[in-house]
Amino acid sequence: MQSLLYSAPPKTKAEQRKRSAAISRKLRMLRAHGLIRKRAHSHRYDVSRNGRPILNAILLAHRLTVQQINAIAA
């Protein structure tokens, strides 16, 4: 996950631990809000049924400009 979220590899072990902790916090928040769920007996996560439309809306809003969002809303 670190390679997907960060452009450069960590320079030190401390930075690697910080990044790992940050990713763990993000996953914990997504699970707490019901957007992802953990697969049993693995280190993998799946997007929940309720989380899919929410995450799609967030990703769409991230890609669009404010003017484009206003044009869609009008």
N, C-alpha and C positions, 0 to 999 in steps of 0.2 A: 504494500500500500504506500510505503514511503516513496517509492520510485514514481508512483502516479501523482502524488500530491506535491512533491518537492522536485524542482528542476535539477538540482545538484545533489550529489551524494553527501552525507554528513562528513565533516572534517575531523571530528573527534568522537570518542565514545560517549562523552557527555551530551553532545548534540544529538547523537543517535538515540540515547535514552530519552531526551526531551521530546524528540519527534515521535517516538514510540508511545510515550505517555499522552501526547496531544491526540494521536490517532485513537488511542483507547478511550479518551474522554469523548471524542466525536462519536465513536460507535456506541458508547453508553447512552449518549443523548438521543441518538437516532432510535435506539431500542426503547428508551423510556417514553418516547413520543409515539411508539408503535409504527414507525416507518420501516424498520427492518426487524427481522427475527433471526435468531441463531439456529443453524441446523444442528440437530441432535448428534452428539458424538463426533463433532468436527470443529475446525476453526473457521468455518464459513458462515456467511450471512446471506439471507435472501430478502428481497424487497417484499414487504407484506402487501396483501391485497388492497388495504386501505392506504398504504404508503405510496403505491404506484402513481395515482393521479396527482397526489401532492408533490412528489418529487418531479414529475413531468412538468407541473406548473412552475416550480421553482427553477428548473433548468431552462424552460422557455423564457421566463422573465429575466434570467441571467443573460441570455443571448440577445434579447431585444433592447432597443433604446426606449427612453421614456416616450418619445414621440410615436414610435410604433405601438407601444402599449396603449397610449391614448387613442390612436386611430382605431385599434381593435375594439376598445371599450365604447367608442362613440357609435 
